[in-house]
């Protein structure tokens, strides 16, 4: 595999940013792309440092792009930075300008863990015409579905507002409005000992009640890199099945 770090100026954030990119060693392309998102308080390097993602994709005709999402929840904050625009415009734009990447919906998938799981679901549901598949590992899928307590970090309220329930930051509300004809393939998983387990189970039940097809898995484990390193392998199988269609 070839590995590179791209540093660029994000027009959406109006500041320097970076993304780590894993490229196939062989083949002419254009290659499908998996945009792989990190969790809260991490950065663009964390998947490489804490998992074997580079090894797992060694034989796949796939570009993996790991962008820096800051603490922005991959959304355009009410009083924060425009991380949704950053991914959709700047990160995808740079990827498709610099690398032999496919530029069609069928050639793009998105996945992430924790905050990145929320981000993957949010971006795929807001832009179903851009992604063929989306996967959430231990995703914070309920973060916008209830009022915030006084204990949450102040930046949560700047991004989501005091009570985002029913807004375009509430995945439970967003999924009710998505165009079913363009709905991406969806994957959700969570560890049975994860503090986000009940939120994931509730979102799964919500999707079932709406009749929205999706893959849902509960595995042993907690909110840890041991869990994510193991189950990113199944996510890769899932997205490759859809990227090949």
LINHU-V926637 format. One line per field, one symbol per residue. phi: phi as a letter, one per 40 degrees, with the letter a starting at -180 (. if undefined). psi: psi as a letter, one per 20 degrees, with the letter a starting at -180 (. if undefined). burial: 1 if it has 24 or more other ideal C-beta (glycine too) atoms within 12 Angstrom, else 0. A space follows every 50 residues. Layout:
phi = ???
psi = ???
burial = ???
//
This chain:
phi = .bbabbbacccccfacaaabbbbccbgcgcbcbbcbbcccgbaccccccb bbdcccbdbccacbbbccbfbcgfbccdbacccccdccccccccdcccbc bcbbdcbbbaaabfdccdccccccccbccbbcaabbbfccccccbacccc ccdccdccccgcacdgccbcccccccbccccbcccbbbaaccbcccdccc cccdccccccgccacbbbbchbcbcdccccccccccccccccccc
psi = qqpqppprpohhilrqrrqpppqqhrqiaqqrpoooqrapjaaiihhhhi rkghghjhjqmppppnrojbkjjkroqglaqmhghgghggghgggihhrm qqjrgijprqrrqdhhggggggghhhmiihphqqppolqlijhjjqqqri iqqhhghhghrgnjpiajjohhgghiiqohhjpqpppprqqijqijghgh hhhghggghikoqqppppqqramrhgghhgihghgggghhhhhi.
burial = 10100101010110001111111100000011111111110111011100 10110110011111111111111111110111111111111111110011 11001011111111111111111111110111111111111111110100 00000110111001001111111110010000111111111001011011 101101100001011110101010101111111111111101100
//
